[in-house]
Amino acid sequence: MFLRPNSSELDDHSILPELQHSSDHTPLMVNIQILEEFIPEVRHTIIKNNKEEMKFTLEIIKRFKKIDTFNI
């Protein structure tokens, strides 16, 4: 397992040599904290094939392109 150095999410880990059996591998236990996040839900209706729909679609595309997926 490869852990990212200095990662606050993966900094809580333990190497467990007492659980090593006949192999030359030592078990590694990583505690990963997953926090619940409140995401407000908003709903709108947009009429198909109008300027508002096109503007909304372009804005969504821009926002998706900005999402940092490095840590996923």
N, C-alpha and C positions, 0 to 999 in steps of 0.2 A: 504494500500500500504506500502511496506517495502522498505526503502531506505538504501543503503550501507553507513555507517557513513564515513565522511571525503572523500567522493567521489567528485572529481572536476567536473565530468560530471553531477552529480545530486545535486550539492550544491545550485543551484538556484531554490528554491521552496517557495511557499507561502501557508499558511493555511488561508482559507477564511471563518471565522465564520459568516460573514454577509450574506453568501449564504445558511446557514443552515436553513432548513425548520422544519417540524415537527419531523423529525427523530433525533436521538442523534449522527448522524455522521456529521462531518465537512468536507467540500470539501477541497481537496488538489490539488494545481496546481504545476506541475513540468515542468520547461523549460529544455529541453534536446537539447543541441547544436549538430548538425550533420555536420561535416566538410567534404567537398569533398576532396578526396585524389587522386592524380595522380598515376596510376598504369601502368607502361610501358607494352606494349603488344609485345611479341616476339613469333615468330612462327618458328618451325623447323620441318623437315620431318625425321622420323626415320623408317628404314626398319624393317618390322615385323619379330619377332623371331630371332633377332640377339643380340649380346652382348650389343650393345649400347642401345637397347630397354630395356633389363633387368636392366642395370645400371640406366637408366633414371627412370624406374618404382620404383626401390628400393629407389632412392633418393627422389622421390615424396612422397612415403609412410613415409619415415623418417621425411620429412618436415611437413606433415599433423599431425603426432604424436606430433610434437613440438608446434602446434598452441595452444595458450592459449584461451580456450573458457569460462573461468571463468566469463568474463564480458559481455557475449552475452546474 
